[in-house]
């Protein structure tokens, strides 16, 4: 179900429902472009029209961020759960191994993407990659990268690049790529390769995964969290205020009419 939260469209899907749509894409060949929405991306979309257009044009706008989940629920939007990008990717890799679909990993450094693919094959016996390629290529090389992916016969492409590069890349080339399912996975290759550790499950469930990342990379993450979280809080506060004001006005109008 597509809804609007803070003037941003998103899809209220569970992990299982998202997997079903992705697998159906690979089975039927119908193109599906998935993008994951978190607090940082939602905030960045407010000042980056190109990123906003790329996200809005996606077929599935998944909710990957407890801040989004909790904020939406505060506004009465029935978000079933957070669908973390890395969890979704792992679930789809398991399906690929079982059903014979061949994924393509694009992004990160050569060392990281190679290690991530090797770990994925260890975790999912029988998994065969259509190909892997690092994300260090120029704009002029994109045509060659697209041709390489198309020749590989990939059923799905996971793109491990930062925002907004992965969104821009997918928006620019989705129509040319023959792989049915396309998904940006951000730093998931780093986690899969063991370069970055993931927060304990209890912190994930409490919505405190950001705290774990902050402890790992304090210099890089502190400004990001301070700026994006405060901006998100301001956006949400204004939305709740307007919602309450509208409700109050409607209530008073109904009372007057009742008399």
N, C-alpha and C positions, 0 to 999 in steps of 0.2 A: 504494500500500500504506500503510495507516494503522498507525502505530506509536506507542509512548509513550516520551517522553524527559523526564526530570525531572518525572514525573507530569503531563506535558502531551501531549495527542495532536497528531500532525502527520502529513502525508502525504509519503511518499518518492516524489516525482514529479520527472521532468526537466522542463525548460522545454517541450520538444516535447509531452510527455504532458499537461501542464497546458493548453497551447494547444488540444490536441485536445478536451479535456473542455469548455473554454469555448466553442469553436466548435460542438461538438455541442449545447450548451445553446442557442445562438442559432439553430441550424437547427431544432431540435425544439420549442423553447419551454419545455423543462424548466428549472425554476428551479435555479440554482447560485449559491451565495454563497461568494465567495473571501475569505480573510483571509491576510495575510502575517505570518509569525512571525519576529521577530528577538530578539536578546538583551534589549533594553530592554523589549519587550512581555512576554516570558516572565517577566522579573523582576517587572514591574508586576502581572502576573496573580497572583503569590503573595499580594499584599495587597489586591487589588481583585476581590472575588467576582463583581461585575457584569461586569467585563471578561472574566474567565475564562469565565463562562457564555456570553457573546456569542461568544467565540472558539471554544469547544468545540462550539457549535451550528452552526458554519459547515460548509458542504459540502466545501470544500477548505481545508485549513490548510497553506498553502505555506511553504516554508523560505526565508526571505529574511534571511540573516545568516550570515557565515562562522563566527562563534562557535558557532552552532547546528550547522552542518555538521560542524565539527571535533570539537565535544563529543560529538555523536551517534556519530561514527565511532569515537571513543575507547571508547565503550560497545558497539561491535560492531553498530551500526545502519547498514545499507547506504544511506546518503543519496547519491544519484547526483550531485547538484550543487546549488549555490545557485540559487534561482529569484528573481532580483531583481525587485521589483515594477515598476520602470520599464521593464525589459527585456520583461517579460511584457505590460505595457500596450502598448508599441510594437509588439510582435509581433502583438497582437490588432488594433491599429489598421490594420496592413498587411492583415490578413485582411478587416477591415471594408471597406477601400477596394476590395479585389479582388472581394468577394462581395456588396457592396451593403448591408452592415449599417450601421445608423446609431447611433453612440455618443452618449452624453450626458456632458458634463463638469460635475461639481458640486463646488465648493470653491474655496479660495484667494480672493484679492481679485479684483475685476472686471477690473483691468488684467492680472493674471497669468493668469487662466483664459482671457481673450480671446486673449492672446498665445500661450498654450500651444495653443489650438485652431488658431490661424493657422499656427503652426509645424508642427503635426501634418498639416495639409492640404498644406503645402509638401513635407513629407517623404513623404507618401502621396497622390499625385495621384488624384483621384476620390473621396477621402474626403468624405462629407457628414455633418454633425452633426445629430442630432435636436434638440439644444439645448445651451446652456451657461448656467450660473448660478453666481454667486459663493457662497461658503460663509458669508457674513455674514447670517444670519437667526436669529430667535429660536425658541424652542420652540413658541410660538404660531403661527409661520409654517410649521411643518413640513407641516401638512395641505395648504396651498396649493402647497408645493414638490412634494409627492408627486403632487398632481393635475396639476401642470405637466409633470412627467416622464411621467406616464401618457398625457397628451394628445399628447405629442411622438412617440409610437410608437417610442421607443428600443429597440434590441435589447440594448444593454449600457450600464451606468452605472458610471463611474469616479468615485470619491469622494475628493477631495483635502482631507482634514481630518486633524487630529492625533488621536492615540490619547488617551483612549478615545472621543472624540466620534464618529468614523466607525463604530467597532464598535457603539456604542450606537444610532446612527441606523439602521444596517443591521438590527440585531436587532429594533428596534422596528417597522420598516416593510417588511422584506423581503417579507412575505406580501401587502402591499398593492401593491407595485410590479409592474407588468406586464412590465418588461424582464426577459428570462430570466437574463442574466448580470450579477451585481453584484460589484463589487470595490473595496475600499479601496486607495488608492494613496498615501496620506500626502502627502509633499512633492514628488511626481513632477511636478506642474504647475509648480512653481518651477524644477525642473531643465529641463523641456521649454521653458519660456519664457525660459531663460537667466538667470534671477535668481540661481540657485545653480549653480555648475559641478560636474560630476561628477568623481570621481577618475580619473586615468589608468588604462587597462586593466590595466597591470602591478600597480598597487596593489589593484585589485579582485580580481585573481586570487590575490594574496598574502593577501587578507583584511585589508588595511590601509586600506580606504576610510574608516574612522573617523578615521584620521590626517589625511586630506585635509580632512574636515569640521571637525576640530578646528582646523586651520590657518585655515580660512575664518571660523569663528565661535568663537574660543577662550573668550570669556567665557560664552557660552551653553552650549557643549558640554562644557567640562572637568568640571563637576560631574556632568553626566549620565553621562559615560563612567566617571568615577572611581567613582561610586556603583553604577551598574548592572553594570559589568564585575567589580567586586569581589564583588558579591552573586551574580552568575552563577558566578564562580570558586568561591565557597563552596558553592553548590548542587551544582556538578559534582564538586567534591572529595569531598563527603559521599556522593554517589551512587557514585563510583568506589570509595571506601573500603568501602561496604556491599557492592558487587559483589565486591570482592576478598575480603572477610570471608566472604561466602556461598560463594564458590568454594573457599576454604581449608577451611571446615567440611565442604563436600561431599566434598572430596578426602580429608580425614582419615577421614570416615565410610566412604568406599569402601575405604580402606586397612584399617580395622578389620574391616569385613565380609569383606575378602579373606583375612584371617587366620582 
